[in-house]
Amino acid sequence: MKQPLEIAPAQGKLGILLVGLGAVSTTTIAGVIAIRKGLAKPIGSLTQMGTIRLGKRADGRSPKISEFVPLADLNDIVFGGWDIFEEDCYAAACTAGVLERQLLDSIRPELEAIKPMSAVFDQRYVKRLSGPNVKKGKNKKDLADQLIADIRAFKAQHNCARLVMVWAGSTEVFMKEGPVHQSLASFEKGLELGDDTIPSSMVYAYAALMEGIPFANAAPNLTADIPAMLELAAKTKAPICGNDMKTGQTLIKTIIAPGLKARLIGVKGWYSTNILGNRDGEVLDDPESFKTKEESKKSALDYIFQPHLYPDLYKDISHVVRINYYPPRGDNKEGWDNIDIVGWLGYPMQLKINFLCRDSILAAPIVLDSALFLDLAKRAGRGGIQEWLSFYYKAPMHAKDLYPEHDLFIQLMKLKNTLRHLMGEEMVTHLVEDYD
Ligand SMILES: NC(=O)c1ccc[n+]([C@@H]2O[C@H](COP(=O)([O-])OP(=O)(O)OC[C@H]3O[C@@H](n4cnc5c(N)ncnc54)[C@H](O)[C@@H]3O)[C@@H](O)[C@H]2O)c1
């Protein structure tokens, strides 16, 4: 066995600060509280239910991940956050309509105690929203300073040893990297000047990274993966991950596509359409926010199929993604996929998938796992992009000169091998010679 890396113990309270206390955040918070009380199980969470094989198959060592790596205990988590609406977490969870009232009522006092801090928000970046609980400031630097003051006050008030921030706010409009994003110096100048290419999400990310706090972006907007933020994350040794949680349809896509590719079954077209009726759906009804989501959703197939290596099978796939806002469904999204596939001698076949999913139910374990693993990374002294957390994201952050890994099974292997590496265990290679 190799030496484990030095990892500080998970002592004291971990504060998880959520930007946006909407459907995803309230489902995460209520879920953790319910699980702590033994009212429900953390289904979907690798940190809570996953195991990891160590050594050779014959060794029979498969501890739970939570027993193998030093993660924060659920009982040590404190939640806080910001929103443009003033509702406390109980009221916000009722508005979101994801969890049953009976469950929410059984943990009502804990939820009511979590009240949103006032947000940094500008409607230019999320056109379909407006709300009263918004900070005023003389420029964006002033707003970032106010967030830093919030963070420090929260840490002191709740006696937290460590913090993590997750952007679970609405999807902002599509944005490309611009000159202001190229260095920390130009970004800070942009904050002072109130530059338009700095959306609210970047102000939060900047505040977190300035404080050396890990940051995850659960949404697709351009936020933490610009050179200025990477420079800052390296300086303060803050781990970052994202973007856009891999839940519903894209999760299924990255499960099915590697299977088709493994058996060299060709794909001519992949048509995906969704209906959803939550606030996220309403925001995505705006074409500029949808463009951000569309870009994020479309990239996975190209990387998985590698058309440059397999032109006969995957060149010029017709890939269409639609999202339609349809209020009656609320958070219960329905997705349809039609996949036109090609087999031996070019014979066509079709595959149809109809997924009736619950968006926030699939998202909550990702928020929890991201926060716990980022906290682990911080205690292990690993700053910057945590590519091993690609497993959870539709548009995974990756090193600039490398392509992102989208295959869910390779992503899981990366994640588990990183944990083995951190703890000084051998990698599992599945080599047949020694019956690994
Ligand atoms: N649920 C999923 O499966 C899933 C998957 C991937 C990504 N996402 C993304 O996660 C995000 C949250 O999703 P949701 O379903 O909870 O949406 P939601 O609309 O229920 O919640 C978002 C909340 O963020 C708040 N908000 C917006 N801008 C803010 C700001 N600048 N500061 C503070 N609060 C702000 C809104 O007021 C709202 O309460 C969305 O961007 C969504 O696209 C969700």
The ligand as a Gaussian input file, in Angstrom:
#p B3LYP/6-31G(d) Opt

LIG

0 1
 N      -33.289000      20.099000     -11.173000
 C      -32.423000      19.626000     -12.034000
 O      -32.488000      18.465000     -12.372000
 C      -31.332000      20.493000     -12.540000
 C      -30.340000      19.875000     -13.297000
 C      -29.299000      20.641000     -13.764000
 C      -29.243000      21.980000     -13.510000
 N      -30.238000      22.586000     -12.799000
 C      -30.131000      24.005000     -12.584000
 O      -30.167000      24.296000     -11.214000
 C      -30.687000      25.594000     -11.042000
 C      -31.754000      25.547000      -9.975000
 O      -32.856000      24.782000     -10.422000
 P      -34.242000      24.825000      -9.646000
 O      -35.121000      23.803000     -10.259000
 O      -33.991000      24.819000      -8.201000
 O      -34.776000      26.265000     -10.079000
 P      -35.720000      27.247000      -9.238000
 O      -36.202000      28.252000     -10.211000
 O      -36.726000      26.480000      -8.438000
 O      -34.716000      27.894000      -8.171000
 C      -33.751000      28.824000      -8.517000
 C      -33.772000      29.892000      -7.453000
 O      -32.660000      30.760000      -7.678000
 C      -33.084000      32.052000      -7.324000
 N      -32.130000      32.982000      -7.938000
 C      -31.992000      33.310000      -9.236000
 N      -30.976000      34.182000      -9.384000
 C      -30.452000      34.387000      -8.157000
 C      -29.385000      35.178000      -7.654000
 N      -28.656000      35.926000      -8.479000
 N      -29.123000      35.141000      -6.334000
 C      -29.862000      34.379000      -5.479000
 N      -30.904000      33.627000      -5.911000
 C      -31.189000      33.626000      -7.226000
 C      -34.506000      32.138000      -7.823000
 O      -35.215000      33.157000      -7.188000
 C      -35.024000      30.752000      -7.463000
 O      -35.640000      30.722000      -6.193000
 C      -31.205000      26.061000     -12.407000
 O      -30.233000      26.887000     -13.019000
 C      -31.302000      24.770000     -13.170000
 O      -31.174000      24.946000     -14.566000
 C      -31.286000      21.856000     -12.286000

